[in-house]
Amino acid sequence: MEFKEIKELDAKNYMTVFARQNICFTHGKGSKLYDVAGNEYIDMGGGIAVNCLGHDDPELTQAICEQAHKLIHVSNLYYNIPQAELCEKLLDGTIFDRVFLCNSGAEANEGAIKLIRKHFYKKGEHRPKIITANGSFHGRTIATVTATGQEKYSRPFAPLPAGFTHVPYNDFAALKDEADDTTAAIILEVIQGESGVLPADYDYIVNAYALAKSRGILFAIDEVQTGMGRTGKMFGFEHYGIQPDIITLAKGLGGGVPIGAVLARGEAAVAFAPGEHGTTFGGNPLSCAAANVIVDKLKNGLLEEAAKKGEYLMGKLSKLKKFNFVNDVRGKGLLVGVNLTDKVKNTEIVGKMAASGVIVLTAGNNTLRFAPAYTISKEEIDTACDKLMELFARTNV
C-alpha cells in the first residue's frame, strides 16, 4: 500500500485524536525503525517508553509466537499458566503482596483509584479526597483524566467525577495544607514524563510519604512510565527509599504487548472482594507470556544495562547545555528530557531530527523526550546525540 493511500484511509476513517508525524513504519530491528520508503531511523522514543527490548527481540517474539500457538485468550474465569508465573515474578523480591493485571496504564490507574475507594469503604471511613499533582498525567479514562493535573485534558469532558484535587508538584507545603482527615490517597509520579520529564525532589517524595503514613492516607506511585527499569531501577520509587502502598505499571511491562498492573501491599492489597473489579482481556496468556520475558531479562542483567546506558545518554545530552536555547537536561536512567527556551520549538526539532533519521519525542513545557530501548547500543546513542548536536549548532536564534 502506498503511503498516500494509507494517509487517505486514516483521514477518512480514524477519529481525529492524534497529531501524527508524516511517517509510516513497516518494521524494526533492535533500535532501528524502517518506513514505507525504506528509510532507516534510530529509535530514541521507544514507542513512548514502551519498547524496552527494542524491535524484533528474538526471545520476546519467540515467546509471543509460541504462546499464540497454545492459547491467546481464555478469560479470567479460568486459571492460566503464564499469568500465575508473571504474578509470582512481579511480586518476588518486592514489598508488594498482590497484583491485578489489566491492559494499559489508564486501566491500571483506574483500578488503583477503585482499590483506594474500596479500602476505606471496607474500613467504614469517609475519605472521598484523592490528591494528585499539577502537571501530572494518569490516563484518558474519565476518572484518570480527572486525576490528571492538567485541565486541558479534562475540561471538554465535564461533568467530572468528584473527589479529586490537585496541588503544585514538588511543593510539600501545598500538599500538607491540602491533606486532611477526608483524604484517602496521595498519587504522585516520581518523574512527570508528559509535562516535560520533571523529576520529583527527594525531600518532596520522602516528606509526602511520611505525611501520608502519619495520617492514615494511602500513598500511591504512578509508575506507568517510570517502572520496569526505565529509571535504572526496577521501580522509580526505589530512588527515594520509600514503601508505597500501591503502584501502577504498564508501558515497558509487555515490551510492546498491551498489559498493565496494579501492585499493592498490606490491607490495600486485599480490599477487593470477588466481583468488585475485573477485566476481560487483562492478564491473558499472550500478554503475560511477553511480560514474563521482560521481567526475566530485567532480573538477569538488563536492569543494570539500562542504568549504565542511562548514565551514558545523560552525559551525552548534558553537553547540549552549552546552547543558549537549552534550559535544562534532566531525568533518570533512560528517560531524559531536554527543555528548550521559547526561542526554539520542540516540534520543529523533532521534525528535523526525523528527517535526519532519528526519532525523538516531545513532552510538555517545550521539552524533547528520550526513552529508547534498554538494548540500544552506545554507538546508536552517539549517532543520535551527535546529529542533535549538529542540528543545534545550525539553529540560529
N, C-alpha and C positions, 0 to 999 in steps of 0.2 A: 504494500500500500504506500502510495506517495505521501510525503509529509503534508502537502497541500490538502489532500483528501482527508487525512487524519484530523487536521485542524478544522476543516469544514464540518466534519461529523461531530466533533466536540462542540463547536459553536452552535450547531443545530440541536443537539440532544442533551448536553450536560448542563445542569443548573450552574449559573454563573457565580460560583462561590470561590474560585481560585484565580489568582493572578499568575497565570503560567508564564514561564520563560519560553522563548521560541526554540525549544529543543524537544526532540522525542528520542529517548534512549531505547535501544533494542536489546542490549546485553552488556554484561560487565565481567571482569575478571580481576580478582583482588581489589585494589583501589583504582582500577581503571574502568571507565564507562565508555560506551560507543553509541553514537546516534545513527539515525536512519541513513545519513550520508556517509557513514563510516568514519567520522571524526572521533578522535580519541581525547578523553578528558581524565585528569586526575581528580578523584572524588574526595574533596575536603569537607563535604557536607554529611556524608553517611546516611542519606535519606532522612535528615533531621535527627541525627544521633541514634539511628536505628541499626544500621548495618555494621555492627561491631566486628564482624568477621569479614567484611567486605562483600564482594560478589563471587558467586560460584565457589564457595568454600567446599572442598571435597567431602569433609566429614559431615557438614551440615546438609548438603544436598543429598548425600547418601542416606542419612538418617530419615530425611523427608520422603525420599523415594521408597525406601524400604517400608516405612510406616504406611505410606499411601497404598501399597500393595496389600497390607494387612487390614487396617481399619483407619478411616479418616474421622468418622463420627458415629457415636452410638447413643449420645445424650448422657446426662448425669443421673439418670435413673439407674445406671449400672456402673460398676467399677471399671477402670481401665488401667492397664499396667504403666504406660508412660506417665500418667497423672500421678499415680502413687509414688513412682520413682522421683518425679520432679519435686513434689511437695517435701519429701524427705531430704532431698539435696538442697532445696532452698532454705529450709529451716536449720539444717545441720550446721553447728558451729555459730549460730546467731543467738540473739537474745529473744527471738520470737517463738511463739508456741503453736500458732495455727496460721494457715494460709487459705485464701479464697482465690480461685483462678477465674479470670474473665477475658475480655477480648481487646481491651485498649486502656490507655491511661485515663481517659474520661470516665470509663466504666469503673476503673479501679477507684478513682476518687469519689465517684457516686456511691460505690459500695462502702467506702470508708465513712462517708457522711451518714449513711444509714446505720452503720455499725455504731458510730458515736451516739446518734439519737437513741438507738435501741439500748445501748449500755446504760444510759441514765433513766430511760423509761423503766428498765428492769430494776433499777435501784430505787425507783419511786421519787426521783429528784427532778424538779422542774428547772431544766437548764437549756433554754432554747437558743442561746447565742453561740455562734461559731465565729472566731476571729481569724481573718486572713490578712495578708499584707497588700498595700497598694502596689501595683505593678506586677502582681502575681498572675500566673496562668495555670488553671486547674482543669480546663476542658471545655467542651462545647455543648454538653447537655444542659438542660435548663437549670439544674442545681449547681453544676460545676461552673457554668458561665456566671452564675450569681456569686459563687465563691471567688471567682477571678476578680482581682482588684483592678480592673480596667473597664471603665464604664462603656467605652466604645464597643466592647464585645457584648455587653448585656442590655444596653439601652433599648435596642429595637425589639426586645422580646418581653417587655413588661406586660402584665404584672409579674414580678419575680417572686420566688419563694421567700418567705420571711425568715429572719433569724441570722442573717449573715451581716457582719460588719467588718470594715477594713481600716487598717491603721498604717502609717508610714513604715516602710521597710527600713530595717536597721535603726529603728528608733525605739529603744526599750521603754523609755519614759511614756511614750504614747501607748504602747502595748499594756504597760502596767496600769495606766489610767483607765483603759477600756475593759480590762479583765475584772469581773465581779462574780458574785455568787450565782448569777444566771448563766455563766459561761460554761459551755460543755467542752469546747476544744479550741486549741490554737493549732492552725495548719499553716506551715511555712515551707518554703523551698530554701535549701542551703545555697543554691545558685538560681537566680531568676533568669532562666535562659531566654524566654521570649521578650523580656524587657531590656535586653542588652547584655546578657551574660554578667549579671551583677552578683558577686559572692556575698554571702552574709558575713558580717563581722563575727569574730569568735565570741567576744563578750556578749553580743546580742543574742546569739543562739543559746549560749550557756545560761544567761540570765533569764531568758524566756522559758527555758526548760525548768529552771529552779522555781520560777514563779508558778508555772503550771503544777508542779509537784506539790508546792506549798498550799495550793488552793483546791486540790482535787480535780483539776482540769486535765483532760486528756491532751497529750502532746503528739501531734502527727506531722510527719515529714513527707511531702510530695517528692518522691524520688523517681518520677516518671522519666525525667531527662538525665538525672544525676546518678541513678542506680545502675547496678550491673557493671561496675568497673569504669564507668565513664570519667570519674574524677581521679582515678588511680587507686581507689579503694572500692571494695565491693559495693558499699553504700556511702553516699556523700556525707551522711550524718556522722560517720566514723571519724571524720576530721575534727570533730568537736567534742568527742568523749562523752556523749550523752546516750541515753537509752529511751528513745521514743516509744510510745505505746503502740503506734500504728505507722506503717509506711506503705506507700503505694509504688508499684513498679509497672513498667511497660517497655516501650521503645526497644532497647537493646536486649531485653529478655528473650525474644524469639529470633533475633538476628535478621529480622525482616518478615517473619511469620507473625501475624497478629496474635498477641497474647498480653494480658495484664495480670496483676496480682495485688492482693491486699494481704500484708503480713501484720499480725497483731500479737500482743503478749498480755499475760495477766488476765484480769476479769474481762477486758475488752475482747479478748480472743474467743471467749465462749458466750458472748452476748446474744448471738443469733440462735434461734431455735429452728428446727426443721420447718420449711415452708415460708420463712420470713425473708429470705433472699434467694436468688438463683440466677441461672443463666442457661441458655440453650447451647450455645457454641463454646462457652468458656471451658478451658481445661480439656478440650477434645484431644484425642490421641495424636493427631498430626502436629498441633502446635506444641504439645508437651514433648514430643519426640525432638522437635527443633530446640526447645528451651533446655532440654537435658544436655544437648551438645554444648550450648553456651555455658551453662553452669560448670560442666566438666572441664572445659577448656580454661575458664577463669580460675578454677581451683588448681589447675595444673600448669601454671606459669604465665597464662595470658594476662592475668591481673598485674603482675609485676612488669610485663612487657608494656602494657598500657601506661603505667605510671612513668616508666623511663621515657617513652616516646612523648608523653605529655610534657615532661620537663624539656625535652629537646624542641618540641614545637613552640613552647612558651619562649624559650631562648631565641629562636629564630624570629618569631613575631615581635618580640620586645625591641628588636633593632629598628622597628618602624617608628618608634617614639621620637626619632630624630626629625621627623617631618612635622612642620608646624600645624598641620591639619589633623594630627593624631592626638586625641585627648588622653587615651589610656589603652593599655593592653592588660587584660585581666581574665581570670578563670582558674580552673583547676584541672589537672590531667589533660585529657583530650577533649575538653570543652573550653574553648578560648574565644574571647571577643576582642575585637579591635574597634574602639569607639572613636568616631570621627567628629570633627567640628562641623558646623553647618556650611562651611565653605565647599565641602565635597559630599555628595550624596552616596550612601552605601549602595543603593540600587544601581547607580551608574557604574560603580566599581565592580559589582557582581556581574553585570553585563559584559564589561570589558574583560574581566577575568575568564568568563566563559568563552569569549571569542579567542582567548589565548590558550584555551584548553585546560582550564582549572575551574572546578565547581566550588563556589563559596556560597554560604547562606547569609541572609540578612537577619537582624534581630532589631528589637525596638531601640529607640533613642539613637538612631543613626549608627548602628553597630554592624560590623562584619562578624559573622559567627563561623567558627571552625569546629567540626565534630567528626573527624574522619574515623575510619576503621582502626581498631587496635592493631591490626596486622599491617598497617601501612608501613612502607619502608622509609628509612631516613633519607634515602635518595629521592623518593617521591615528595617527602616533606620539603627537602632542599629545593627541588624544582618548582614546587608550588609557591614557596615563600620567595624564591628569587624572582619569579615572574611578578609577584605582587610588589616586591621592592622596585623592580624596573618600572612598573606602571606608576607607582607613587612618584618615582623620580621624574617621570614625564608629565606629571599632573601639575599644572600651573594654577596657583591660587593667589 
